[in-house]
Amino acid sequence: MVRIRGTIGEWPVDLTLELDEGDWAQLGAQLALQGQAKPASTAPAPAPVSQDDAIWHVAKDLLRKAGQLSGPDLLGELEALTGSTAAGKRLLVRLRHSAEVKVVSGADAPLYSWVSQ
């Protein structure tokens, strides 16, 4: 028998699992298989590049190549890149807070400039 106690948010949890001999044997065998399946190297596998990371790199590259874009022009490019106004706005905010981007107030709209590092 295994007892698990704790909380999920504000809700108390008290869970009891009853395992018979066969269940314990199956669990032990599964754990043994997982232990054998570990690679000899202990180096962590590289993290996969998510679609969000790929789009972020493309957005930065877009501004880097342009050098400078107005906020509305950049938003239009980002919307075309992502296919979504909301996603384009999220990237615009992320660019605004990036150390690689300088934002200054223009006459009609902010100007986003790539800062070479």
Helices and strands as residue ranges (DSSP letters): E 2-8, E 11-17, H 21-36, H 51-66, E 68-70, H 71-82, H 85-96, E 101-105, E 110-114
